Amino acid sequence: MWVFSNINLFNLLNSLGLVVNFLGVIVPILLAVALLTLLERKVIGYMQLRKGPNLVGPLGVLQPIADGLKLFIKENLTPASSSPLLFFLAPGSFFLFAVLLWVSIPVVFSGVNLSLSLLFILAVSSLSAYSILVAGWASNSKYALIGALRGAAQTVSYEVSFGLIILPLVLLVGSWSLYFFSSSQSFVLLLLPCFPLFIMWYISTLAETSRAPFDLPEGESELVSGYNVEYAGAPFALFFIGEYANIILMNLLSCVLFLGGGAPFSFFLGQLLIVVIKTCLLVFSFLWVRSSFPRVRYDQLMMLMWKGFLPLSVSLLFFFILVAFFLQGLAPYFG
């Protein structure tokens, strides 16, 4: 009897631990998304000589809470000609993939080395294309389907760019672990020797997250709202949260890959503070780009990848491989 009670207690503690770990990931993401929505509207408002949200709470700081309550209490609508099961599975899977991407990020700050964490992020991030495609197809709407096809093609295209940009960095660092990327830039940031790769990476993150000027899957002028045009209420909120969570994640990943993560600090609080500052600056640049550049044509977007980034990234990859073989051949002569 004592053994069974201990087993039940262990299972209970294990379940509570899983719940705490889940909340430890999901709550900061939701808070960060709420803050980003407020920051985006404020920044773009001041850039366009407007105040942005300023009525709900002091200086409008409670506007994200009001928006969230409005979305989650709003009535859900399902088109009569849609596929109900797939229609409701699409936003949930999109949000789930966005949350899963954050699982390997905290290892950068905790000092735990998760092998192949960067490869895990690349693999899971590409799965969001399925959610977008399913959402557009299940809606049974021409606008939604065209937006879904655009989004899936755009995501797949720039995933190719991501892989070819990351491979030279992996050759330099010698690992797929984000912890090694952070610790190997104590003296020299990879931004300096790999500046062309950083420019391609930054533009690819804009296209990967469907941010202006690459927001073709949600083009209001021709597609109303794109793949999520038929969604309302909580399902639309899941798409919204997942998209903004991916924006923060991609900028955090850029910070770790090219800006040294928590470098030059070696203690936890210093690393956390400098990572937050670097990530906020990159997020601010996303908002700056959105308020400054017009939307490009879809053929220009795809041509930039297949005729611009692909040949250049492959050339840089071969260059780094040749340099690695050259340095390896000289190694015996220098001890």
Phi, psi and omega in degrees: 000320179295323180294315181295323179293323177294321179295317179296320178295320179296318179296322179295315179295322179295319178294318178296323178297320177296319179296317179297317179297319179296314179295327178295338177268315190284322184295312177299327179295314180296319178295319180294321178295317178299317179294322181293321178297320177293316180297319181297314182291325178292312182298310181295325178297314180290328177292332179257020178060041172236169181268342186074195180294127183215012184255323184271104181082173178295123181059020177078017185290341179267005180298319177300323178295317178297319178296318180296316178298320180298318182291317187280344176258359180286148181292135176277133180245137178237119178301140184298329184264009183276171172265103192302316183297308180294328181298322181269339178284330185300307181295324178295318179292324178298316178294321180297317179295323178296322179287320181299328181298333183278352185298321185268355183289316184299344180296338179295327183264331185277345181088001179276130184265103176268113183295142177059029180295323179292320177295324177298317180296317179297320182291315184287323182297330180288342181288340180297337177299327179293319179297318179296316181294318180294320180299316180291321182287318183290337180290338181057043178231139182294320178298314181295321181293317178297318177297321179294318179296319176299313182296317180294315179297320180293316180296314181296318182299313184277348167293324174299317178298317179302311183299316182288334177283324184284329183303314176299325178294321178295322177297322180289316184279325181085020181199155174266004184274133177295331179297319179291326176298320181288316184284338183278356181250034180292328184251318181230126176285142178294345177301324185288305180283344184240039184298319177299323177294323179295318179299315179295320179297316182297314179294323179294325177293324175299316180288323181296322181268006178057043178265154178300140008270020182248029181272049182292325179295341181242026184302109183294330185288333182236339184239010180066295177209002176082217189294338181255022185294332183269000184265150178212162175066221185298318178300319176296323179297325179294318174300316183297313180295317179298320180295314181287329174295323177293326178298313180295319181297315182296322178288325174295320177295320176298321178298317182288319186286318189246336185250013172080007179061243181274003179296144010265008182280151180247348179261158193300309184296321178296317178297316180298318182295314183290327177293318178298317181296313181297318180294320178296323178295320178292321176297319177299323177296326175299316180292323178297315179297319181298322183274001186243331188245141176283163180291136179275166175285157184293324179293328176292321179298312181289325179294325178301322180285302191283331180254350181248292186290322184297307178297321182293317181292322176295319178297317179293325177296314178295325177298315179294325178295316178297318178296321179296316178295322180296314180293325177293325178289330179277346185303318181297332183283342181248018176078000000 
